[in-house]
Amino acid sequence: MASTLTARVDRWLDQVFFAGWEISVLVIPILWFLIFAESPEAVSLSGITALVTSSAAVGTFRGGYIDTGSWPRPGHLPSLPARSAYYSLVVGGSAMLGAMAQVEFGSLWLGIVVPTVATCTSLALVPRVLAQLQRVARMTV
C-alpha cells in the first residue's frame, strides 16, 4: 500500500513539475507586463501565488486526480497558442485581482486566497474552452 501511495505522489509531482514548466514558459509575456503594475509588493505576492497554484492545478487536472475533462499533453502543438493565451489571462488576471483585493482591503491573505480561487476555477475550464475553440475553428474552415 505504501508503495502505491508513493507511486501516486511521485506521478502527481511529475505532473506538477511539467505543468509548472509549461506555464512558466507560456506566460512570460504577461509576467513582463506585471513588472510595470502599481503596488509591486501586492502584485508579486499574488503573481507567485497564481504561478504556484496554476502549476498544482494543471498537474492535478491533467493527471486526472480531479476530472475536468481531457487535457492536452504539455507538448501538444495545435493547442499551444490557445493555452498560452488562456494561461496568460488566468495568471495575469488572478494576480491583478489578488493585488487589487489586497490593496483595497489591506489584507495580505486576500493576495493569496483570491488568486488561488480564481486560478483553480478558471483552469478547471480549460478542456471546455479548448473544445469550444476547436468547434469554432471547424465552423470557419
MDTraj code that builds the backbone (N, CA, C; nanometers):
import mdtraj as md
import numpy as np

residues = "MET ALA SER THR LEU THR ALA ARG VAL ASP ARG TRP LEU ASP GLN VAL PHE PHE ALA GLY TRP GLU ILE SER VAL LEU VAL ILE PRO ILE LEU TRP PHE LEU ILE PHE ALA GLU SER PRO GLU ALA VAL SER LEU SER GLY ILE THR ALA LEU VAL THR SER SER ALA ALA VAL GLY THR PHE ARG GLY GLY TYR ILE ASP THR GLY SER TRP PRO ARG PRO GLY HIS LEU PRO SER LEU PRO ALA ARG SER ALA TYR TYR SER LEU VAL VAL GLY GLY SER ALA MET LEU GLY ALA MET ALA GLN VAL GLU PHE GLY SER LEU TRP LEU GLY ILE VAL VAL PRO THR VAL ALA THR CYS THR SER LEU ALA LEU VAL PRO ARG VAL LEU ALA GLN LEU GLN ARG VAL ALA ARG MET THR VAL".split()
xyz = np.array([
    [0.0817, -0.1195, 0.0000],
    [0.0000, 0.0000, 0.0000],
    [0.0863, 0.1262, 0.0000],
    [0.1941, 0.1267, 0.0794],
    [0.2809, 0.2446, 0.0857],
    [0.3471, 0.2699, -0.0486],
    [0.3852, 0.1637, -0.1191],
    [0.4490, 0.1830, -0.2495],
    [0.3492, 0.2375, -0.3514],
    [0.2217, 0.1999, -0.3406],
    [0.1190, 0.2529, -0.4291],
    [0.0993, 0.4018, -0.4034],
    [0.0948, 0.4410, -0.2772],
    [0.0803, 0.5820, -0.2419],
    [0.2017, 0.6609, -0.2895],
    [0.3195, 0.6063, -0.2688],
    [0.4419, 0.6721, -0.3139],
    [0.4416, 0.6889, -0.4647],
    [0.3974, 0.5875, -0.5364],
    [0.3904, 0.5960, -0.6825],
    [0.2907, 0.7029, -0.7273],
    [0.1771, 0.7124, -0.6597],
    [0.0769, 0.8140, -0.6943],
    [0.1294, 0.9549, -0.6669],
    [0.1958, 0.9719, -0.5537],
    [0.2516, 1.1033, -0.5200],
    [0.3623, 1.1388, -0.6187],
    [0.4457, 1.0413, -0.6526],
    [0.5530, 1.0641, -0.7489],
    [0.4959, 1.1037, -0.8851],
    [0.3915, 1.0368, -0.9271],
    [0.3264, 1.0693, -1.0556],
    [0.2673, 1.2101, -1.0503],
    [0.2037, 1.2462, -0.9378],
    [0.1458, 1.3791, -0.9236],
    [0.2549, 1.4873, -0.9281],
    [0.3650, 1.4643, -0.8569],
    [0.4756, 1.5603, -0.8587],
    [0.5331, 1.5758, -0.9991],
    [0.5390, 1.4672, -1.0734],
    [0.5840, 1.4726, -1.2118],
    [0.4900, 1.5598, -1.2946],
    [0.3590, 1.5402, -1.2773],
    [0.2598, 1.6210, -1.3481],
    [0.2737, 1.7691, -1.3110],
    [0.2901, 1.7975, -1.1837],
    [0.3016, 1.9365, -1.1372],
    [0.4296, 2.0008, -1.1902],
    [0.5394, 1.9263, -1.1916],
    [0.6653, 1.9805, -1.2433],
    [0.6510, 2.0223, -1.3891],
    [0.5985, 1.9334, -1.4729],
    [0.5863, 1.9663, -1.6150],
    [0.4808, 2.0736, -1.6392],
    [0.3779, 2.0783, -1.5579],
    [0.2789, 2.1859, -1.5680],
    [0.3437, 2.3190, -1.5310],
    [0.4247, 2.3197, -1.4264],
    [0.4944, 2.4417, -1.3860],
    [0.5889, 2.4908, -1.4930],
    [0.6594, 2.3992, -1.5555],
    [0.7496, 2.4353, -1.6645],
    [0.6698, 2.4959, -1.7798],
    [0.5628, 2.4285, -1.8177],
    [0.4792, 2.4739, -1.9288],
    [0.4219, 2.6135, -1.9011],
    [0.3636, 2.6308, -1.7848],
    [0.3007, 2.7587, -1.7517],
    [0.4044, 2.8695, -1.7426],
    [0.5163, 2.8427, -1.6792],
    [0.6201, 2.9447, -1.6644],
    [0.6698, 2.9952, -1.7987],
    [0.6791, 2.9080, -1.8962],
    [0.7243, 2.9486, -2.0293],
    [0.6137, 3.0210, -2.1058],
    [0.4932, 2.9681, -2.1006],
    [0.3850, 3.0238, -2.1819],
    [0.3322, 3.1581, -2.1324],
    [0.3549, 3.1927, -2.0067],
    [0.3020, 3.3195, -1.9548],
    [0.4087, 3.4292, -1.9435],
    [0.5251, 3.4076, -2.0021],
    [0.6316, 3.5080, -1.9938],
    [0.5845, 3.6465, -2.0385],
    [0.5093, 3.6601, -2.1480],
    [0.4668, 3.7962, -2.1866],
    [0.3832, 3.8670, -2.0797],
    [0.2916, 3.7983, -2.0166],
    [0.2082, 3.8645, -1.9152],
    [0.2896, 3.8950, -1.7900],
    [0.3868, 3.8101, -1.7579],
    [0.4727, 3.8391, -1.6428],
    [0.5533, 3.9665, -1.6662],
    [0.5933, 3.9870, -1.7906],
    [0.6665, 4.1087, -1.8260],
    [0.5791, 4.2311, -1.8015],
    [0.4513, 4.2240, -1.8386],
    [0.3602, 4.3362, -1.8149],
    [0.3349, 4.3586, -1.6660],
    [0.3329, 4.2519, -1.5883],
    [0.3094, 4.2667, -1.4443],
    [0.4223, 4.3429, -1.3748],
    [0.5399, 4.3457, -1.4351],
    [0.6520, 4.4205, -1.3784],
    [0.6162, 4.5677, -1.3634],
    [0.5329, 4.6171, -1.4544],
    [0.5011, 4.7595, -1.4561],
    [0.3726, 4.7943, -1.3793],
    [0.3112, 4.6969, -1.3156],
    [0.1880, 4.7219, -1.2402],
    [0.2183, 4.8007, -1.1142],
    [0.1195, 4.8787, -1.0708],
    [0.1347, 4.9511, -0.9451],
    [0.1252, 4.8528, -0.8295],
    [0.1703, 4.8942, -0.7147],
    [0.1749, 4.8100, -0.5944],
    [0.2543, 4.6826, -0.6207],
    [0.3837, 4.6955, -0.6493],
    [0.4639, 4.5786, -0.6859],
    [0.4668, 4.4687, -0.5798],
    [0.4584, 4.5051, -0.4529],
    [0.4604, 4.4021, -0.3483],
    [0.3341, 4.3167, -0.3549],
    [0.2205, 4.3823, -0.3738],
    [0.0940, 4.3088, -0.3819],
    [0.0895, 4.2243, -0.5085],
    [0.1379, 4.2796, -0.6185],
    [0.1383, 4.2060, -0.7456],
    [0.2325, 4.0865, -0.7372],
    [0.3477, 4.1030, -0.6745],
    [0.4418, 3.9906, -0.6674],
    [0.3873, 3.8783, -0.5804],
    [0.3221, 3.9112, -0.4696],
    [0.2628, 3.8074, -0.3849],
    [0.1524, 3.7333, -0.4608],
    [0.0627, 3.8074, -0.5219],
    [-0.0471, 3.7439, -0.5944],
    [0.0026, 3.6736, -0.7206],
    [0.1058, 3.7289, -0.7843],
    [0.1607, 3.6663, -0.9041],
    [0.2262, 3.5322, -0.8749],
    [0.3072, 3.5267, -0.7695],
    [0.3718, 3.3993, -0.7349],
    [0.2673, 3.2990, -0.6883],
    [0.1634, 3.3474, -0.6211],
    [0.0546, 3.2584, -0.5796],
    [-0.0151, 3.2006, -0.7022],
    [-0.0413, 3.2850, -0.8014],
    [-0.1069, 3.2387, -0.9243],
    [-0.0197, 3.1379, -0.9991],
    [0.1111, 3.1621, -1.0052],
    [0.2006, 3.0683, -1.0741],
    [0.2066, 2.9326, -1.0042],
    [0.2234, 2.9351, -0.8733],
    [0.2331, 2.8096, -0.7977],
    [0.1010, 2.7337, -0.8034],
    [-0.0085, 2.8067, -0.7846],
    [-0.1402, 2.7432, -0.7890],
    [-0.1691, 2.6870, -0.9275],
    [-0.1297, 2.7599, -1.0312],
    [-0.1507, 2.7121, -1.1681],
    [-0.0769, 2.5812, -1.1918],
    [0.0458, 2.5739, -1.1461],
    [0.1233, 2.4509, -1.1630],
    [0.0562, 2.3331, -1.0944],
    [0.0149, 2.3543, -0.9708],
    [-0.0514, 2.2469, -0.8964],
    [-0.1857, 2.2113, -0.9578],
    [-0.2619, 2.3118, -1.0007],
    [-0.3940, 2.2854, -1.0583],
    [-0.3836, 2.2115, -1.1912],
    [-0.2981, 2.2585, -1.2803],
    [-0.2837, 2.1918, -1.4105],
    [-0.2311, 2.0502, -1.3921],
    [-0.1335, 2.0316, -1.3046],
    [-0.0826, 1.8968, -1.2779],
    [-0.1909, 1.8052, -1.2232],
    [-0.2725, 1.8584, -1.1346],
    [-0.3810, 1.7803, -1.0748],
    [-0.4886, 1.7483, -1.1771],
    [-0.5288, 1.8478, -1.2561],
    [-0.6332, 1.8267, -1.3565],
    [-0.5842, 1.7374, -1.4702],
    [-0.4631, 1.7652, -1.5205],
    [-0.4098, 1.6871, -1.6320],
    [-0.3846, 1.5422, -1.5911],
    [-0.3435, 1.5220, -1.4674],
    [-0.3173, 1.3868, -1.4177],
    [-0.4436, 1.3084, -1.3876],
    [-0.5589, 1.3734, -1.3933],
    [-0.6853, 1.3054, -1.3697],
    [-0.7188, 1.2872, -1.2220],
    [-0.6475, 1.3561, -1.1348],
    [-0.6765, 1.3453, -0.9916],
    [-0.8092, 1.4119, -0.9582],
    [-0.8421, 1.5158, -1.0336],
    [-0.9745, 1.5773, -1.0325],
    [-1.0154, 1.5838, -1.1788],
    [-1.1254, 1.5202, -1.2113],
    [-1.1662, 1.5096, -1.3519],
    [-1.2354, 1.6372, -1.3983],
    [-1.1706, 1.7072, -1.4912],
    [-1.2305, 1.8263, -1.5516],
    [-1.2458, 1.8090, -1.7023],
    [-1.2073, 1.6942, -1.7536],
    [-1.2138, 1.6697, -1.8973],
    [-1.0789, 1.6267, -1.9509],
    [-1.0707, 1.6204, -2.0809],
    [-0.9499, 1.5735, -2.1481],
    [-0.8513, 1.6886, -2.1675],
    [-0.7341, 1.6761, -2.1068],
    [-0.6312, 1.7790, -2.1151],
    [-0.5288, 1.7436, -2.2218],
    [-0.4801, 1.8431, -2.2967],
    [-0.3719, 1.8153, -2.3925],
    [-0.2399, 1.7947, -2.3189],
    [-0.1530, 1.7177, -2.3800],
    [-0.0196, 1.6981, -2.3237],
    [0.0558, 1.8311, -2.3259],
    [0.1582, 1.8491, -2.2439],
    [0.2326, 1.9757, -2.2425],
    [0.2906, 2.0139, -2.3791],
    [0.3296, 1.9175, -2.4585],
    [0.3897, 1.9474, -2.5882],
    [0.2926, 1.9480, -2.7046],
    [0.1642, 1.9490, -2.6790],
    [0.0632, 1.9447, -2.7848],
    [0.0631, 2.0772, -2.8618],
    [0.1203, 2.0757, -2.9838],
    [0.1397, 2.1992, -3.0603],
    [0.0109, 2.2654, -3.1091],
    [-0.0907, 2.1899, -3.1554],
    [-0.2109, 2.2588, -3.2048],
    [-0.2809, 2.3457, -3.0989],
    [-0.2725, 2.3078, -2.9727],
    [-0.3393, 2.3868, -2.8683],
    [-0.2460, 2.4877, -2.8012],
    [-0.1224, 2.4938, -2.8448],
    [-0.0236, 2.5806, -2.7804],
    [-0.0638, 2.7286, -2.7790],
    [-0.1062, 2.7875, -2.8909],
    [-0.1438, 2.9299, -2.8845],
    [-0.2617, 2.9565, -2.7901],
    [-0.3601, 2.8698, -2.7935],
    [-0.4767, 2.8883, -2.7061],
    [-0.4380, 2.8708, -2.5599],
    [-0.3556, 2.7705, -2.5313],
    [-0.3119, 2.7503, -2.3927],
    [-0.2291, 2.8680, -2.3443],
    [-0.1413, 2.9196, -2.4297],
    [-0.0592, 3.0340, -2.3912],
    [-0.1459, 3.1549, -2.3586],
    [-0.2417, 3.1824, -2.4443],
    [-0.3309, 3.2961, -2.4206],
    [-0.4147, 3.2745, -2.2951],
    [-0.4700, 3.1555, -2.2800],
    [-0.5564, 3.1284, -2.1653],
    [-0.4781, 3.1311, -2.0342],
    [-0.3638, 3.0638, -2.0313],
    [-0.2818, 3.0642, -1.9104],
    [-0.2387, 3.2070, -1.8750],
    [-0.2054, 3.2860, -1.9757],
    [-0.1649, 3.4244, -1.9507],
    [-0.2795, 3.5048, -1.8906],
    [-0.3985, 3.4876, -1.9448],
    [-0.5147, 3.5565, -1.8892],
    [-0.5406, 3.5136, -1.7451],
    [-0.5278, 3.3851, -1.7198],
    [-0.5529, 3.3337, -1.5853],
    [-0.4489, 3.3866, -1.4864],
    [-0.3216, 3.3727, -1.5192],
    [-0.2164, 3.4161, -1.4268],
    [-0.2188, 3.5674, -1.4096],
    [-0.2267, 3.6409, -1.5199],
    [-0.2295, 3.7866, -1.5109],
    [-0.3544, 3.8379, -1.4411],
    [-0.4692, 3.7843, -1.4793],
    [-0.5945, 3.8270, -1.4178],
    [-0.6024, 3.7929, -1.2701],
    [-0.5598, 3.6721, -1.2359],
    [-0.5611, 3.6307, -1.0954],
    [-0.4654, 3.7147, -1.0120],
    [-0.3488, 3.7430, -1.0680],
    [-0.2511, 3.8248, -0.9967],
    [-0.3057, 3.9654, -0.9727],
    [-0.3677, 4.0229, -1.0739],
    [-0.4219, 4.1580, -1.0593],
    [-0.5417, 4.1600, -0.9645],
    [-0.6294, 4.0598, -0.9740],
    [-0.7432, 4.0532, -0.8812],
    [-0.6955, 4.0416, -0.7365],
    [-0.5990, 3.9545, -0.7149],
    [-0.5450, 3.9369, -0.5804],
    [-0.4780, 4.0627, -0.5291],
    [-0.4019, 4.1292, -0.6158],
    [-0.3335, 4.2523, -0.5759],
    [-0.4350, 4.3616, -0.5435],
    [-0.5382, 4.3736, -0.6265],
    [-0.6407, 4.4758, -0.6005],
    [-0.7135, 4.4486, -0.4694],
    [-0.7473, 4.3230, -0.4443],
    [-0.8156, 4.2881, -0.3189],
    [-0.7248, 4.3161, -0.1993],
    [-0.5979, 4.2825, -0.2141],
    [-0.5023, 4.3050, -0.1045],
    [-0.4884, 4.4537, -0.0746],
    [-0.4751, 4.5357, -0.1773],
    [-0.4586, 4.6797, -0.1575],
    [-0.5882, 4.7426, -0.1064],
    [-0.7006, 4.7030, -0.1644],
    [-0.8294, 4.7625, -0.1271],
    [-0.8670, 4.7344, 0.0182],
    [-0.8484, 4.6114, 0.0612],
    [-0.8923, 4.5735, 0.1956],
    [-0.7783, 4.5663, 0.2971],
    [-0.6553, 4.5841, 0.2501],
    [-0.5414, 4.5859, 0.3411],
    [-0.5104, 4.4527, 0.4065],
    [-0.5499, 4.3440, 0.3414],
    [-0.5257, 4.2116, 0.3984],
    [-0.4303, 4.1321, 0.3095],
    [-0.3195, 4.0953, 0.3664],
    [-0.2211, 4.0143, 0.2950],
    [-0.2806, 3.8823, 0.2482],
    [-0.3688, 3.8250, 0.3287],
    [-0.4263, 3.6949, 0.2966],
    [-0.5114, 3.6983, 0.1704],
    [-0.5749, 3.8126, 0.1420],
    [-0.6537, 3.8224, 0.0190],
    [-0.5651, 3.8141, -0.1051],
    [-0.4397, 3.8556, -0.0902],
    [-0.3438, 3.8445, -0.2002],
    [-0.3053, 3.7003, -0.2290],
    [-0.3426, 3.6095, -0.1405],
    [-0.3165, 3.4663, -0.1595],
    [-0.4460, 3.3922, -0.1926],
    [-0.5511, 3.4203, -0.1177],
    [-0.6774, 3.3472, -0.1339],
    [-0.7439, 3.3789, -0.2677],
    [-0.7513, 3.5074, -0.3035],
    [-0.8203, 3.5462, -0.4268],
    [-0.7555, 3.4830, -0.5506],
    [-0.6230, 3.4942, -0.5691],
    [-0.5657, 3.4300, -0.6878],
    [-0.5746, 3.2768, -0.6858],
    [-0.5715, 3.2183, -0.5677],
    [-0.5836, 3.0725, -0.5591],
    [-0.7203, 3.0271, -0.6085],
    [-0.8249, 3.0908, -0.5601],
    [-0.9612, 3.0535, -0.6011],
    [-0.9834, 3.0852, -0.7488],
    [-0.9418, 3.2046, -0.7918],
    [-0.9617, 3.2438, -0.9317],
    [-0.8854, 3.1530, -1.0276],
    [-0.7632, 3.1179, -0.9907],
    [-0.6808, 3.0319, -1.0762],
    [-0.7395, 2.8922, -1.0883],
    [-0.7719, 2.8309, -0.9769],
    [-0.8257, 2.6942, -0.9806],
    [-0.9576, 2.6885, -1.0567],
    [-1.0441, 2.7842, -1.0320],
    [-1.1737, 2.7876, -1.1004],
    [-1.1562, 2.8054, -1.2503],
    [-1.0718, 2.8986, -1.2898],
    [-1.0500, 2.9266, -1.4322],
    [-0.9833, 2.8098, -1.5047],
    [-0.8843, 2.7498, -1.4407],
    [-0.8118, 2.6411, -1.5066],
    [-0.8945, 2.5136, -1.5181],
    [-0.9915, 2.4959, -1.4324],
    [-1.0788, 2.3788, -1.4440],
    [-1.1587, 2.3822, -1.5743],
    [-1.1705, 2.4998, -1.6348],
    [-1.2480, 2.5154, -1.7578],
    [-1.1667, 2.4930, -1.8852],
    [-1.0369, 2.4721, -1.8745],
    [-0.9505, 2.4603, -1.9927],
    [-1.0004, 2.3572, -2.0942],
    [-1.0347, 2.2342, -2.0553],
    [-1.0807, 2.1392, -2.1571],
    [-1.2053, 2.1879, -2.2321],
    [-1.2971, 2.2510, -2.1623],
    [-1.4183, 2.3035, -2.2273],
    [-1.3855, 2.4179, -2.3214],
    [-1.2976, 2.5068, -2.2770],
    [-1.2586, 2.6209, -2.3604],
    [-1.1889, 2.5725, -2.4867],
    [-1.0961, 2.4788, -2.4737],
    [-1.0256, 2.4269, -2.5912],
    [-1.1206, 2.3542, -2.6857],
    [-1.2135, 2.2778, -2.6318],
    [-1.3117, 2.2080, -2.7156],
    [-1.3986, 2.3082, -2.7915],
    [-1.4396, 2.4140, -2.7242],
    [-1.5212, 2.5164, -2.7895],
    [-1.4420, 2.5882, -2.8981],
    [-1.3160, 2.6180, -2.8721],
    [-1.2316, 2.6808, -2.9742],
    [-1.2148, 2.5907, -3.0955],
    [-1.2029, 2.4606, -3.0737],
    [-1.1917, 2.3666, -3.1855],
    [-1.3203, 2.3653, -3.2676],
    [-1.4351, 2.3686, -3.2012],
    [-1.5639, 2.3729, -3.2721],
    [-1.5755, 2.4990, -3.3571],
    [-1.5390, 2.6117, -3.2992],
    [-1.5454, 2.7392, -3.3720],
    [-1.4488, 2.7375, -3.4898],
    [-1.3301, 2.6833, -3.4697],
    [-1.2299, 2.6768, -3.5782],
    [-1.2797, 2.5893, -3.6935],
    [-1.3483, 2.4817, -3.6626],
    [-1.4014, 2.3945, -3.7683],
    [-1.5131, 2.4635, -3.8458],
    [-1.5907, 2.5456, -3.7791],
    [-1.7023, 2.6150, -3.8446],
    [-1.6514, 2.7202, -3.9422],
    [-1.5356, 2.7794, -3.9165],
    [-1.4846, 2.8860, -4.0032],
    [-1.4013, 2.8336, -4.1186],
    [-1.3698, 2.7058, -4.1169],
    [-1.2859, 2.6499, -4.2246],
    [-1.3725, 2.6052, -4.3407],
])
top = md.Topology()
chain = top.add_chain()
for i, resn in enumerate(residues, 1):
    res = top.add_residue(resn, chain, resSeq=i)
    for name in ("N", "CA", "C"):
        top.add_atom(name, md.element.get_by_symbol(name[0]), res)
traj = md.Trajectory(xyz[None], top)
